[in-house]
Amino acid sequence: MSGQDQGTGSTALKGPVFFDRRELELILRLYGRKVAAGDWRDYGIDSFSDAVSFNIFRRSSEAPLYRIEKRPALSRKQGAFALFNQAGLILKRGHELGQVISVLDKTRFEII
């Protein structure tokens, strides 16, 4: 029994990360509004062992316009949620998903 307790604790695998139901509902509500406005047309979800991302496309053949990422390891530091643009720059980071994606509601400007 002395050798069986090795490897427990920090080396245990936690499995892939996913958006929970409330988070996915917030994202899909915004996505639906943008699709109805004709701004976005496609999306994809990537899941990794330490993060999950919701990728937003104007056209499915292009690189994603935006990437909404959840990385729980950063939840105590900068916040688990981040919004990236097409170039990979962070537009907003935070602890609350609603505040992070609210930036995307303000991206459309009207010229007078």
N, C-alpha and C positions, 0 to 999 in steps of 0.2 A: 504494500500500500504506500510505501514511502515515495516511490517514483511516479505514482499516478496523478499527483496534484500539480505536476509541472505543466506550465503552459496556460494555466487559467489566469484570468484577469486581463492584463493589457494586450495579450496576444490573441484573444478570442475575436473571431470574425463577427461583425454585426450584421452583415448582409447589405444589399443595395438600399439606397435612399429613394424615397418617393414623395410626391406631393400628397398631403392628406386631402380629404374630400373638400373641406372649407377653402383651402388654398387653390385647389384646382377649379373650384366654382368661381372664385374671384378672377382667376386668369381667363377662364372661358367666357365669362361675362364681358370682360374687356375685349377679348378676341372677337366675340360676336358683334359688338358695336363697330369695331374697326372693319370687319368683313362687310357689314351692311353699308358702311360708308365708302367701301371700295378701296380702302387703304391696304388691307392685307388679304392674302388668298390661301395660304397654307400654313401648317404648323407641323412640328415634329417634337417628340419627347425623347431625350437621351437619359438613360439611367446608368450610373456608375456606382462603385462600391462606397464612395464618399460624397457623392453629389448627384443631383438630378437637374436637368435643364429643359425648359420649354422654349423651343426655337420658333421664331416667327418669320415667315417668308412673304415677300411680295409675289414672287413666282417660285415654284418648287425647284426650278433648275438653277436658282441663284443661291448665294450664301445667305444665311439668315440676317434679316434687318436688325433684330433684337434677340437677346437671349436672357431669359429669366432663370436664374440659378438659385438653387437651395443647397447650401453646404452647412450641415448641422455642426461641424467641427468649429466653425467660426461664430456660433451663436452667442457665446459669452464675450467675444472680442468686438468685432465690427458689425455683427449681425449675420444671421444665416442666409439672408436673401440679398441678391445683387442683380442689377440690370446692366447688361452690356450692349454696346452698339455693334454695328457691323465690323468695325475695325478692332473690336475687342477691348475698347476702353470702358471703364465702369462709369455709367451715368448716375447711378444711385445705389447705395448700400444701406441696409438697415435691419432692424429686428422684426419689423412688421411688414408683411407682404403688401398690404393695401397701400401703405405709404410709398413703398418702392415703385410699384407699378403705376401710381398716380401720375408719375412723370409722363407716361405714355398718353394720358388723356389730354395733356397740355401741349403736345408736340405739333398740333395743327394750328397754324396761324392764318389769319385772313388778311389780305392786302387791301387797303382802302384806296 
